[in-house]
């Protein structure tokens, strides 16, 4: 009597279908941007700015991390400004600020409109500490609520034991 080690036909078909799905879903094409620079300093500047500037569409990704079309356009613009215009960081950041506002910066600058962002947590911390100090102080200043006769009676009871 011989025993066959072959899997049932339906199991083979299921495995082939799953493998095909994995191969098809992982083989999708992605665009990889390729940028050329005249010097390593320009390349470092490009990658530094790509990490500092926020994608206007994605909100929580830098233009270097985002695959949104606007982020791709901004990367190309940053590259163009670095290579062709040889612009410094301040010029490129100012260009982005003029176009997209303070939102494009991960670390917003301190000015009248962003003061709440920078000072708000400090003010809340100070208010919390003030409330805590007042509660502790009022708790300490409150006596046990006993008058002199009651305190004397309590002392006598405690001393007797």
C-alpha positions as CSV (number, residue, x, y, z in Angstrom):
1,X,0.0,0.0,0.0
2,X,1.5,3.4,-1.0
3,X,0.6,6.7,0.6
4,X,0.6,9.8,-1.5
5,X,2.0,13.0,-0.1
6,X,0.4,15.3,-2.6
7,X,-1.8,18.1,-1.5
8,X,-5.4,18.2,-2.7
9,X,-6.0,20.0,-6.0
10,X,-8.0,22.8,-4.4
11,X,-5.2,23.6,-2.0
12,X,-2.7,23.9,-4.8
13,X,-5.0,26.3,-6.7
14,X,-5.5,28.4,-3.6
15,X,-1.7,28.6,-3.0
16,X,-1.1,29.6,-6.6
17,X,-3.8,32.3,-6.3
18,X,-2.3,33.7,-3.1
19,X,1.2,33.7,-4.6
20,X,-0.1,35.4,-7.7
21,X,-1.8,38.1,-5.7
22,X,1.4,38.8,-3.7
23,X,3.4,39.0,-6.8
24,X,1.0,41.4,-8.6
25,X,0.5,43.7,-5.6
26,X,4.2,44.1,-4.8
27,X,5.3,44.6,-8.4
28,X,3.5,47.9,-8.8
29,X,5.7,50.6,-10.3
30,X,6.8,53.5,-8.3
31,X,8.5,56.6,-9.5
32,X,11.9,57.2,-8.1
33,X,13.1,60.7,-8.5
34,X,16.7,61.1,-9.6
35,X,18.5,64.4,-9.0
36,X,22.0,65.3,-10.0
37,X,24.0,67.9,-8.1
38,X,27.3,69.7,-8.8
39,X,28.6,69.2,-5.3
40,X,28.0,67.2,-2.2
41,X,27.1,70.4,-0.4
42,X,24.2,71.0,-2.8
43,X,23.0,67.4,-2.3
44,X,23.1,67.9,1.5
45,X,21.2,71.2,1.2
46,X,18.6,69.5,-1.0
47,X,18.0,66.6,1.5
48,X,18.0,69.0,4.5
49,X,15.4,71.2,2.9
50,X,13.3,68.2,1.9
51,X,13.2,67.2,5.6
52,X,12.4,70.8,6.9
53,X,9.5,71.6,4.5
54,X,6.1,70.1,5.0
55,X,3.9,68.8,2.2
56,X,0.9,71.2,1.8
57,X,-1.3,68.2,0.9
58,X,-0.2,65.5,3.4
59,X,0.2,67.7,6.5
60,X,2.3,65.3,8.5
61,X,4.9,64.4,6.0
62,X,7.8,66.3,4.6
63,X,8.1,66.9,0.9
64,X,10.9,64.3,0.9
65,X,8.7,61.7,2.5
66,X,5.5,62.4,0.6
67,X,4.5,60.9,-2.8
68,X,1.8,63.5,-3.4
69,X,2.1,65.3,-6.7
70,X,2.5,68.7,-5.0
71,X,5.4,67.3,-3.0
72,X,7.1,66.0,-6.2
73,X,6.7,69.4,-7.7
74,X,8.2,71.1,-4.7
75,X,11.1,68.7,-4.7
76,X,11.8,69.6,-8.3
77,X,11.5,73.3,-7.5
78,X,13.9,73.0,-4.6
79,X,16.3,71.1,-6.9
80,X,16.0,73.7,-9.6
81,X,16.6,76.6,-7.2
82,X,19.7,74.9,-5.7
83,X,21.3,73.8,-9.0
84,X,20.3,76.6,-11.4
85,X,19.9,79.6,-9.1
86,X,22.4,78.4,-6.5
87,X,19.9,79.7,-3.9
88,X,20.7,79.4,-0.2
89,X,18.4,77.9,2.4
90,X,16.9,81.2,3.4
91,X,15.9,82.1,-0.2
92,X,14.3,78.8,-0.8
93,X,12.4,78.8,2.5
94,X,11.2,82.4,1.9
95,X,10.0,81.3,-1.6
96,X,8.0,78.5,0.0
97,X,6.7,80.8,2.8
98,X,5.5,83.3,0.2
99,X,3.7,80.6,-1.7
100,X,2.3,78.4,1.1
101,X,2.5,80.4,4.3
102,X,3.9,79.3,7.7
103,X,2.2,75.9,7.4
104,X,5.0,74.7,5.1
105,X,7.5,74.8,7.9
106,X,7.7,72.0,10.4
107,X,9.1,74.4,13.0
108,X,7.0,77.6,12.6
109,X,8.8,80.9,13.3
110,X,8.1,82.9,16.4
111,X,5.8,85.9,15.4
112,X,2.5,87.4,16.5
113,X,0.4,84.7,14.8
114,X,2.4,81.8,16.1
115,X,3.0,83.1,19.6
116,X,0.2,80.9,21.0
117,X,1.9,77.8,19.6
118,X,5.1,78.6,21.3
119,X,3.9,80.2,24.5
120,X,0.6,78.3,25.0
121,X,2.1,75.2,26.6
122,X,4.3,77.3,28.9
123,X,1.3,79.4,30.0
124,X,-0.8,76.3,30.7
125,X,2.0,74.7,32.7
126,X,2.4,77.9,34.8
127,X,-1.4,78.1,35.4
128,X,-1.4,74.4,36.4
129,X,1.5,75.0,38.9
130,X,-0.3,78.1,40.3
131,X,-3.5,76.1,40.9
132,X,-1.6,73.3,42.5
133,X,0.3,75.7,44.8
134,X,-2.9,77.4,45.8
135,X,-4.6,74.0,46.6
136,X,-1.6,72.9,48.7
137,X,-1.4,76.2,50.5
138,X,-5.1,76.3,51.3
139,X,-5.0,72.7,52.4
140,X,-2.1,73.4,54.8
141,X,-3.7,76.5,56.2
142,X,-6.9,74.7,57.1
143,X,-6.8,73.4,60.6
144,X,-8.5,70.2,61.6
145,X,-11.7,72.1,62.3
146,X,-11.5,71.6,66.1
147,X,-11.7,74.4,68.6
148,X,-9.4,74.6,71.6
149,X,-11.5,72.5,73.9
150,X,-11.9,69.7,71.4
151,X,-8.1,69.7,70.7
152,X,-7.4,69.5,74.4
153,X,-9.8,66.6,74.8
154,X,-8.3,64.9,71.8
155,X,-4.8,65.4,73.2
156,X,-5.9,63.9,76.6
157,X,-7.3,60.8,74.8
158,X,-4.1,60.3,72.9
159,X,-1.9,60.8,75.9
160,X,-3.9,58.3,78.0
161,X,-3.1,55.5,75.6
